[in-house]
Amino acid sequence: MPQEDYSKALNAILAMTYQQRLSLLSVLAESLQEKEPAPASVTVSSGEELRQKLDEGLSDIEAGRVIPAAAVNQRLREKYGI
C-alpha cells in the first residue's frame, strides 16, 4: 500500500468512534484467524541477509503479488457489511 493510501486509511480509522474502531479491531482479529499465520520466525545471520529478505518482500509488492485493497474491501463488505 502506498504511504499516501496508508496515511489516509490511518486518518480515517482515527476519525472513527471508539465503538467503530473496536468493531474494526474485531474484524481484523477474526480475519487473521482465517489466514495462514506468518512464519514463527525469520532468522538472518547478517545485516545483508536482512536487507535481502526485505528487498524480496518489497519486490513481491512491486510485482503485484498482493491482495488489492478493493478485494479486501469487498470481502469486508460481503462478510461484515462494512
Backbone torsions as a table, in degrees:
resi	resn	phi	psi	omega
1	MET	NA	127.9	177.7
2	PRO	-59.7	149.7	-177.6
3	GLN	-55.7	-39.0	-179.4
4	GLU	-63.0	-43.5	178.0
5	ASP	-65.1	-40.0	178.3
6	TYR	-61.5	-44.8	179.9
7	SER	-62.3	-41.6	178.3
8	LYS	-63.5	-43.4	179.6
9	ALA	-63.7	-43.5	179.6
10	LEU	-62.3	-44.0	178.6
11	ASN	-63.2	-39.2	178.1
12	ALA	-64.4	-40.8	179.0
13	ILE	-64.7	-44.0	-178.7
14	LEU	-67.7	-22.6	177.9
15	ALA	-81.1	-11.6	179.4
16	MET	-70.4	158.4	173.6
17	THR	-70.1	164.8	177.5
18	TYR	-55.7	-45.6	-177.8
19	GLN	-63.8	-39.4	178.4
20	GLN	-64.7	-42.2	178.7
21	ARG	-65.9	-37.7	177.2
22	LEU	-63.7	-41.0	176.6
23	SER	-64.1	-42.4	178.1
24	LEU	-62.7	-41.9	177.6
25	LEU	-58.5	-42.7	179.3
26	SER	-62.7	-43.6	179.2
27	VAL	-62.4	-45.1	-179.4
28	LEU	-65.0	-42.8	179.5
29	ALA	-61.7	-42.8	179.3
30	GLU	-65.8	-38.8	-178.8
31	SER	-65.1	-30.1	178.3
32	LEU	-70.2	-25.4	178.5
33	GLN	-73.2	-22.0	-176.4
34	GLU	-85.9	-15.2	-175.6
35	LYS	-104.9	162.2	173.4
36	GLU	-67.1	132.9	179.7
37	PRO	-68.1	160.8	175.3
38	ALA	-64.6	159.4	177.2
39	PRO	-53.6	145.8	-178.7
40	ALA	-56.3	-36.9	177.0
41	SER	-159.0	154.6	173.5
42	VAL	-120.5	119.5	-179.0
43	THR	-108.7	140.4	176.1
44	VAL	-133.4	153.6	-177.8
45	SER	-108.0	-0.7	179.7
46	SER	-157.9	163.7	175.2
47	GLY	-62.0	-36.5	179.4
48	GLU	-64.6	-41.5	178.7
49	GLU	-65.1	-37.5	176.7
50	LEU	-63.0	-46.8	178.2
51	ARG	-59.8	-38.3	178.8
52	GLN	-63.0	-44.5	179.5
53	LYS	-63.6	-41.3	177.9
54	LEU	-64.5	-41.9	177.7
55	ASP	-61.9	-38.6	177.4
56	GLU	-61.4	-44.2	178.9
57	GLY	-63.9	-43.0	178.2
58	LEU	-65.5	-36.4	177.3
59	SER	-63.6	-40.1	176.6
60	ASP	-58.4	-44.7	179.8
61	ILE	-63.6	-47.7	-179.5
62	GLU	-62.6	-32.5	-179.3
63	ALA	-82.2	-1.3	177.0
64	GLY	85.4	12.8	178.5
65	ARG	-83.3	64.8	-179.0
66	VAL	-142.5	169.1	173.0
67	ILE	-94.8	120.5	-178.5
68	PRO	-61.0	146.8	-179.9
69	ALA	-57.2	-37.0	-179.8
70	ALA	-61.8	-38.3	178.8
71	ALA	-68.5	-39.9	177.8
72	VAL	-63.9	-45.7	178.8
73	ASN	-60.4	-41.5	179.2
74	GLN	-62.5	-43.5	178.2
75	ARG	-60.9	-42.4	179.2
76	LEU	-64.3	-42.6	178.1
77	ARG	-61.6	-45.5	-178.0
78	GLU	-65.7	-42.3	-173.6
79	LYS	-84.2	-37.0	-172.5
80	TYR	-123.7	-2.1	179.9
81	GLY	70.4	23.2	-178.5
82	ILE	-85.1	NA	NA
